[in-house]
């Protein structure tokens, strides 16, 4: 991973920055997603292949993964 990628990942992993980015992109800047409603999630993901001959699970990685709790 390059230095720029590592810096970007660390920057976006902050809940306030993450919320700002998605609020701008999805809601035109309106503060719908609040940082306190975001929860850090495990960045590894198990993908179960569908119709694969080996049927072996594949592990995938994401840079940043957050869950949003909305009531």
C-alpha positions in Angstrom: 0.0 0.0 0.0 1.4 3.4 -0.9 1.9 6.2 1.6 -1.0 8.2 0.1 -3.3 5.3 0.5 -2.3 4.8 4.2 -2.8 8.5 4.9 -6.2 8.6 3.2 -7.4 5.4 5.0 -6.4 6.9 8.4 -8.1 10.2 7.5 -11.4 8.7 6.3 -11.5 6.3 9.3 -12.4 9.3 11.5 -16.1 9.2 12.1 -16.5 13.0 11.7 -14.7 13.0 8.3 -16.5 9.9 7.1 -19.9 11.4 8.0 -19.0 14.7 6.3 -18.0 12.9 3.1 -21.1 10.9 2.8 -23.4 13.7 3.9 -21.9 15.8 1.1 -22.1 13.1 -1.5 -25.6 11.7 -0.6 -27.4 14.6 0.9 -25.8 17.7 -0.7 -24.2 18.7 2.6 -27.2 18.3 4.8 -26.2 16.7 8.2 -28.2 13.5 8.0 -25.4 11.0 9.1 -24.1 12.0 12.5 -20.6 10.8 13.6 -21.9 9.6 16.9 -24.2 7.1 15.1 -21.3 5.5 13.2 -19.6 2.4 14.6 -16.3 1.0 13.4 -16.6 -2.5 11.9 -14.1 -5.2 11.1 -12.6 -4.6 7.7 -12.3 -8.3 6.8 -15.2 -9.9 5.0 -15.8 -13.5 4.2 -17.3 -14.1 0.8 -19.0 -17.4 0.2 -18.6 -18.3 -3.5 -21.8 -19.1 -5.3 -21.5 -21.8 -7.9 -17.8 -22.1 -7.5 -16.3 -25.5 -8.2 -14.2 -25.5 -5.0 -16.8 -23.9 -2.7 -13.9 -22.4 -0.7 -14.7 -19.2 1.2 -12.6 -16.2 0.1 -11.5 -13.5 2.5 -11.7 -9.9 1.2 -10.5 -6.7 2.7 -12.0 -3.2 2.8 -10.2 0.0 3.6 -12.8 1.4 6.0 -16.1 -0.1 7.0 -18.6 1.6 9.3 -22.1 0.7 10.4 -24.8 3.4 10.7 -27.5 3.2 13.4 -30.6 5.2 12.5 -33.8 5.2 14.5 
